[in-house]
């Protein structure tokens, strides 16, 4: 007789805090101290001996990735298209299901802000029989992610914005709001860490003459080093990054923008008000995404996209329109590995005198600082690297 294949292995996991064993309803010790006879008549159905640690754990059957073993006979498979609170919309062969997430799965992924993100490939159980036939399910498992765009949230935990995308389109407007070169650099690091191809989209290019890059007060995070918009674009192109100049108002660069999205799953991310939704409306008007004007007083955009959504493009491919951000803190990037995500710096690391060189101005024998002095590395990019290095070191304290 052939041996039966085991579905997985058993593990013990901690229960969440509100699943902990509740206190006993009767305090026998105090009753004995106050009235010995009353103890004799006490409810004998109550267990005196607690189960201890056993009552605070549960047993799960998992696979080699420590995720719930797949039950293909009973579960359906789909892709998360949007997440709203505890409810996720899942597309399964063109049919949309409203799904919650099994509590045991949230227990396994308790360190994350949310165990499910847009783009996740999930297995879910059909619960429609309990909801009068409505397409309702429960997510039982999230497959391992091949890529992810994540940032650090205000509680110091991972916030995964999108999973399983092919590329990150960094949308930066040249004006209204003003461009932040250091923010673009941080996005490039996040793209490298998350295994995403980066594309830099300089939007609202029709306003480039109206708001020069070196205008006073134009940079909140890093000095642009006196570069013009064209020079900044050429700086990124020289490093091998794909860069686009676009304008949803004039139509400039929209064909190139559409071509870069075609056949891929793309994530659009950037500051509030840079025009992510306007760009998508321009290449596919039927999407009818909400847009809003940027404040003239503080040049800050208003959140018109409130949550990430996976959208299908008529030209082929998918795109995720994400909410605008005010800041983007890197997640899971150690100070020592930051240099690997700055290609011009990584090219000189092997020539440094010391193996643990941090590439600061005070480091004697540093090939990186020597390359900056010789003009082989952009002074602006080097300043951005040092700023990011200080931010990562501060987060670790």
Secondary structure as a PSIPRED ss2 file (coil, helix, strand):
# PSIPRED VFORMAT (PSIPRED V4.0)

   1 X C   1.000  0.000  0.000
   2 X C   1.000  0.000  0.000
   3 X C   1.000  0.000  0.000
   4 X C   1.000  0.000  0.000
   5 X C   1.000  0.000  0.000
   6 X C   1.000  0.000  0.000
   7 X C   1.000  0.000  0.000
   8 X C   1.000  0.000  0.000
   9 X E   0.000  0.000  1.000
  10 X E   0.000  0.000  1.000
  11 X E   0.000  0.000  1.000
  12 X E   0.000  0.000  1.000
  13 X E   0.000  0.000  1.000
  14 X E   0.000  0.000  1.000
  15 X C   1.000  0.000  0.000
  16 X C   1.000  0.000  0.000
  17 X H   0.000  1.000  0.000
  18 X H   0.000  1.000  0.000
  19 X H   0.000  1.000  0.000
  20 X C   1.000  0.000  0.000
  21 X C   1.000  0.000  0.000
  22 X C   1.000  0.000  0.000
  23 X C   1.000  0.000  0.000
  24 X C   1.000  0.000  0.000
  25 X C   1.000  0.000  0.000
  26 X C   1.000  0.000  0.000
  27 X C   1.000  0.000  0.000
  28 X H   0.000  1.000  0.000
  29 X H   0.000  1.000  0.000
  30 X H   0.000  1.000  0.000
  31 X H   0.000  1.000  0.000
  32 X H   0.000  1.000  0.000
  33 X H   0.000  1.000  0.000
  34 X H   0.000  1.000  0.000
  35 X C   1.000  0.000  0.000
  36 X H   0.000  1.000  0.000
  37 X H   0.000  1.000  0.000
  38 X H   0.000  1.000  0.000
  39 X H   0.000  1.000  0.000
  40 X H   0.000  1.000  0.000
  41 X C   1.000  0.000  0.000
  42 X C   1.000  0.000  0.000
  43 X C   1.000  0.000  0.000
  44 X C   1.000  0.000  0.000
  45 X C   1.000  0.000  0.000
  46 X C   1.000  0.000  0.000
  47 X C   1.000  0.000  0.000
  48 X C   1.000  0.000  0.000
  49 X C   1.000  0.000  0.000
  50 X C   1.000  0.000  0.000
  51 X C   1.000  0.000  0.000
  52 X H   0.000  1.000  0.000
  53 X H   0.000  1.000  0.000
  54 X H   0.000  1.000  0.000
  55 X H   0.000  1.000  0.000
  56 X H   0.000  1.000  0.000
  57 X E   0.000  0.000  1.000
  58 X E   0.000  0.000  1.000
  59 X E   0.000  0.000  1.000
  60 X E   0.000  0.000  1.000
  61 X E   0.000  0.000  1.000
  62 X E   0.000  0.000  1.000
  63 X C   1.000  0.000  0.000
  64 X C   1.000  0.000  0.000
  65 X C   1.000  0.000  0.000
  66 X C   1.000  0.000  0.000
  67 X C   1.000  0.000  0.000
  68 X E   0.000  0.000  1.000
  69 X C   1.000  0.000  0.000
  70 X C   1.000  0.000  0.000
  71 X C   1.000  0.000  0.000
  72 X C   1.000  0.000  0.000
  73 X C   1.000  0.000  0.000
  74 X C   1.000  0.000  0.000
  75 X E   0.000  0.000  1.000
  76 X E   0.000  0.000  1.000
  77 X E   0.000  0.000  1.000
  78 X E   0.000  0.000  1.000
  79 X E   0.000  0.000  1.000
  80 X E   0.000  0.000  1.000
  81 X E   0.000  0.000  1.000
  82 X E   0.000  0.000  1.000
  83 X E   0.000  0.000  1.000
  84 X E   0.000  0.000  1.000
  85 X C   1.000  0.000  0.000
  86 X C   1.000  0.000  0.000
  87 X E   0.000  0.000  1.000
  88 X E   0.000  0.000  1.000
  89 X E   0.000  0.000  1.000
  90 X E   0.000  0.000  1.000
  91 X E   0.000  0.000  1.000
  92 X E   0.000  0.000  1.000
  93 X C   1.000  0.000  0.000
  94 X C   1.000  0.000  0.000
  95 X E   0.000  0.000  1.000
  96 X E   0.000  0.000  1.000
  97 X E   0.000  0.000  1.000
  98 X E   0.000  0.000  1.000
  99 X E   0.000  0.000  1.000
 100 X E   0.000  0.000  1.000
 101 X E   0.000  0.000  1.000
 102 X C   1.000  0.000  0.000
 103 X H   0.000  1.000  0.000
 104 X H   0.000  1.000  0.000
 105 X H   0.000  1.000  0.000
 106 X H   0.000  1.000  0.000
 107 X H   0.000  1.000  0.000
 108 X H   0.000  1.000  0.000
 109 X C   1.000  0.000  0.000
 110 X C   1.000  0.000  0.000
 111 X C   1.000  0.000  0.000
 112 X C   1.000  0.000  0.000
 113 X C   1.000  0.000  0.000
 114 X C   1.000  0.000  0.000
 115 X C   1.000  0.000  0.000
 116 X C   1.000  0.000  0.000
 117 X C   1.000  0.000  0.000
 118 X E   0.000  0.000  1.000
 119 X C   1.000  0.000  0.000
 120 X C   1.000  0.000  0.000
 121 X E   0.000  0.000  1.000
 122 X E   0.000  0.000  1.000
 123 X E   0.000  0.000  1.000
 124 X E   0.000  0.000  1.000
 125 X E   0.000  0.000  1.000
 126 X E   0.000  0.000  1.000
 127 X C   1.000  0.000  0.000
 128 X H   0.000  1.000  0.000
 129 X H   0.000  1.000  0.000
 130 X H   0.000  1.000  0.000
 131 X C   1.000  0.000  0.000
 132 X C   1.000  0.000  0.000
 133 X C   1.000  0.000  0.000
 134 X C   1.000  0.000  0.000
 135 X C   1.000  0.000  0.000
 136 X E   0.000  0.000  1.000
 137 X E   0.000  0.000  1.000
 138 X E   0.000  0.000  1.000
 139 X E   0.000  0.000  1.000
 140 X E   0.000  0.000  1.000
 141 X E   0.000  0.000  1.000
 142 X E   0.000  0.000  1.000
 143 X C   1.000  0.000  0.000
 144 X C   1.000  0.000  0.000
 145 X C   1.000  0.000  0.000
 146 X C   1.000  0.000  0.000
 147 X C   1.000  0.000  0.000
 148 X E   0.000  0.000  1.000
 149 X E   0.000  0.000  1.000
 150 X E   0.000  0.000  1.000
 151 X E   0.000  0.000  1.000
 152 X E   0.000  0.000  1.000
 153 X C   1.000  0.000  0.000
 154 X C   1.000  0.000  0.000
 155 X C   1.000  0.000  0.000
 156 X C   1.000  0.000  0.000
 157 X C   1.000  0.000  0.000
 158 X E   0.000  0.000  1.000
 159 X E   0.000  0.000  1.000
 160 X E   0.000  0.000  1.000
 161 X E   0.000  0.000  1.000
 162 X E   0.000  0.000  1.000
 163 X E   0.000  0.000  1.000
 164 X C   1.000  0.000  0.000
 165 X C   1.000  0.000  0.000
 166 X C   1.000  0.000  0.000
 167 X E   0.000  0.000  1.000
 168 X E   0.000  0.000  1.000
 169 X E   0.000  0.000  1.000
 170 X E   0.000  0.000  1.000
 171 X E   0.000  0.000  1.000
 172 X E   0.000  0.000  1.000
 173 X E   0.000  0.000  1.000
 174 X C   1.000  0.000  0.000
 175 X C   1.000  0.000  0.000
 176 X C   1.000  0.000  0.000
 177 X C   1.000  0.000  0.000
 178 X C   1.000  0.000  0.000
 179 X C   1.000  0.000  0.000
 180 X C   1.000  0.000  0.000
 181 X H   0.000  1.000  0.000
 182 X H   0.000  1.000  0.000
 183 X H   0.000  1.000  0.000
 184 X H   0.000  1.000  0.000
 185 X H   0.000  1.000  0.000
 186 X H   0.000  1.000  0.000
 187 X H   0.000  1.000  0.000
 188 X H   0.000  1.000  0.000
 189 X H   0.000  1.000  0.000
 190 X H   0.000  1.000  0.000
 191 X H   0.000  1.000  0.000
 192 X H   0.000  1.000  0.000
 193 X H   0.000  1.000  0.000
 194 X C   1.000  0.000  0.000
 195 X C   1.000  0.000  0.000
 196 X C   1.000  0.000  0.000
 197 X E   0.000  0.000  1.000
 198 X E   0.000  0.000  1.000
 199 X E   0.000  0.000  1.000
 200 X E   0.000  0.000  1.000
 201 X E   0.000  0.000  1.000
 202 X E   0.000  0.000  1.000
 203 X E   0.000  0.000  1.000
 204 X C   1.000  0.000  0.000
 205 X H   0.000  1.000  0.000
 206 X H   0.000  1.000  0.000
 207 X H   0.000  1.000  0.000
 208 X C   1.000  0.000  0.000
 209 X C   1.000  0.000  0.000
 210 X C   1.000  0.000  0.000
 211 X C   1.000  0.000  0.000
 212 X C   1.000  0.000  0.000
 213 X C   1.000  0.000  0.000
 214 X C   1.000  0.000  0.000
 215 X C   1.000  0.000  0.000
 216 X C   1.000  0.000  0.000
 217 X C   1.000  0.000  0.000
 218 X C   1.000  0.000  0.000
 219 X C   1.000  0.000  0.000
 220 X C   1.000  0.000  0.000
 221 X C   1.000  0.000  0.000
 222 X C   1.000  0.000  0.000
 223 X C   1.000  0.000  0.000
 224 X C   1.000  0.000  0.000
 225 X C   1.000  0.000  0.000
 226 X C   1.000  0.000  0.000
 227 X C   1.000  0.000  0.000
 228 X C   1.000  0.000  0.000
 229 X H   0.000  1.000  0.000
 230 X H   0.000  1.000  0.000
 231 X H   0.000  1.000  0.000
 232 X H   0.000  1.000  0.000
 233 X H   0.000  1.000  0.000
 234 X H   0.000  1.000  0.000
 235 X H   0.000  1.000  0.000
 236 X H   0.000  1.000  0.000
 237 X H   0.000  1.000  0.000
 238 X H   0.000  1.000  0.000
 239 X C   1.000  0.000  0.000
 240 X C   1.000  0.000  0.000
 241 X C   1.000  0.000  0.000
 242 X E   0.000  0.000  1.000
 243 X E   0.000  0.000  1.000
 244 X E   0.000  0.000  1.000
 245 X E   0.000  0.000  1.000
 246 X C   1.000  0.000  0.000
 247 X C   1.000  0.000  0.000
 248 X C   1.000  0.000  0.000
 249 X C   1.000  0.000  0.000
 250 X C   1.000  0.000  0.000
 251 X C   1.000  0.000  0.000
 252 X C   1.000  0.000  0.000
 253 X C   1.000  0.000  0.000
 254 X H   0.000  1.000  0.000
 255 X H   0.000  1.000  0.000
 256 X H   0.000  1.000  0.000
 257 X H   0.000  1.000  0.000
 258 X H   0.000  1.000  0.000
 259 X H   0.000  1.000  0.000
 260 X H   0.000  1.000  0.000
 261 X H   0.000  1.000  0.000
 262 X C   1.000  0.000  0.000
 263 X C   1.000  0.000  0.000
 264 X C   1.000  0.000  0.000
 265 X E   0.000  0.000  1.000
 266 X E   0.000  0.000  1.000
 267 X E   0.000  0.000  1.000
 268 X E   0.000  0.000  1.000
 269 X E   0.000  0.000  1.000
 270 X C   1.000  0.000  0.000
 271 X E   0.000  0.000  1.000
 272 X C   1.000  0.000  0.000
 273 X C   1.000  0.000  0.000
 274 X C   1.000  0.000  0.000
 275 X C   1.000  0.000  0.000
 276 X H   0.000  1.000  0.000
 277 X H   0.000  1.000  0.000
 278 X H   0.000  1.000  0.000
 279 X H   0.000  1.000  0.000
 280 X H   0.000  1.000  0.000
 281 X H   0.000  1.000  0.000
 282 X H   0.000  1.000  0.000
 283 X H   0.000  1.000  0.000
 284 X C   1.000  0.000  0.000
 285 X H   0.000  1.000  0.000
 286 X H   0.000  1.000  0.000
 287 X H   0.000  1.000  0.000
 288 X C   1.000  0.000  0.000
 289 X C   1.000  0.000  0.000
 290 X C   1.000  0.000  0.000
 291 X C   1.000  0.000  0.000
 292 X C   1.000  0.000  0.000
 293 X C   1.000  0.000  0.000
 294 X C   1.000  0.000  0.000
 295 X C   1.000  0.000  0.000
 296 X C   1.000  0.000  0.000
 297 X C   1.000  0.000  0.000
 298 X C   1.000  0.000  0.000
 299 X C   1.000  0.000  0.000
 300 X C   1.000  0.000  0.000
 301 X C   1.000  0.000  0.000
 302 X C   1.000  0.000  0.000
 303 X C   1.000  0.000  0.000
 304 X C   1.000  0.000  0.000
 305 X C   1.000  0.000  0.000
 306 X C   1.000  0.000  0.000
 307 X C   1.000  0.000  0.000
 308 X C   1.000  0.000  0.000
 309 X E   0.000  0.000  1.000
 310 X E   0.000  0.000  1.000
 311 X E   0.000  0.000  1.000
 312 X E   0.000  0.000  1.000
 313 X C   1.000  0.000  0.000
 314 X C   1.000  0.000  0.000
 315 X C   1.000  0.000  0.000
 316 X C   1.000  0.000  0.000
 317 X C   1.000  0.000  0.000
 318 X E   0.000  0.000  1.000
 319 X E   0.000  0.000  1.000
 320 X E   0.000  0.000  1.000
 321 X E   0.000  0.000  1.000
 322 X C   1.000  0.000  0.000
 323 X C   1.000  0.000  0.000
 324 X C   1.000  0.000  0.000
 325 X E   0.000  0.000  1.000
 326 X C   1.000  0.000  0.000
 327 X C   1.000  0.000  0.000
 328 X C   1.000  0.000  0.000
 329 X C   1.000  0.000  0.000
 330 X C   1.000  0.000  0.000
 331 X C   1.000  0.000  0.000
 332 X C   1.000  0.000  0.000
 333 X C   1.000  0.000  0.000
 334 X C   1.000  0.000  0.000
 335 X H   0.000  1.000  0.000
 336 X H   0.000  1.000  0.000
 337 X H   0.000  1.000  0.000
 338 X H   0.000  1.000  0.000
 339 X H   0.000  1.000  0.000
 340 X H   0.000  1.000  0.000
 341 X H   0.000  1.000  0.000
 342 X C   1.000  0.000  0.000
 343 X H   0.000  1.000  0.000
 344 X H   0.000  1.000  0.000
 345 X H   0.000  1.000  0.000
 346 X H   0.000  1.000  0.000
 347 X H   0.000  1.000  0.000
 348 X H   0.000  1.000  0.000
 349 X H   0.000  1.000  0.000
 350 X C   1.000  0.000  0.000
 351 X C   1.000  0.000  0.000
 352 X C   1.000  0.000  0.000
 353 X C   1.000  0.000  0.000
 354 X C   1.000  0.000  0.000
 355 X C   1.000  0.000  0.000
 356 X C   1.000  0.000  0.000
 357 X C   1.000  0.000  0.000
 358 X C   1.000  0.000  0.000
 359 X C   1.000  0.000  0.000
 360 X C   1.000  0.000  0.000
 361 X C   1.000  0.000  0.000
 362 X C   1.000  0.000  0.000
 363 X C   1.000  0.000  0.000
 364 X C   1.000  0.000  0.000
 365 X C   1.000  0.000  0.000
 366 X C   1.000  0.000  0.000
 367 X H   0.000  1.000  0.000
 368 X H   0.000  1.000  0.000
 369 X H   0.000  1.000  0.000
 370 X H   0.000  1.000  0.000
 371 X H   0.000  1.000  0.000
 372 X H   0.000  1.000  0.000
 373 X H   0.000  1.000  0.000
 374 X C   1.000  0.000  0.000
 375 X C   1.000  0.000  0.000
 376 X C   1.000  0.000  0.000
 377 X C   1.000  0.000  0.000
 378 X C   1.000  0.000  0.000
 379 X H   0.000  1.000  0.000
 380 X H   0.000  1.000  0.000
 381 X H   0.000  1.000  0.000
 382 X H   0.000  1.000  0.000
 383 X H   0.000  1.000  0.000
 384 X H   0.000  1.000  0.000
 385 X H   0.000  1.000  0.000
 386 X H   0.000  1.000  0.000
 387 X H   0.000  1.000  0.000
 388 X H   0.000  1.000  0.000
 389 X H   0.000  1.000  0.000
 390 X H   0.000  1.000  0.000
 391 X H   0.000  1.000  0.000
 392 X H   0.000  1.000  0.000
 393 X H   0.000  1.000  0.000
 394 X H   0.000  1.000  0.000
 395 X H   0.000  1.000  0.000
 396 X H   0.000  1.000  0.000
 397 X C   1.000  0.000  0.000
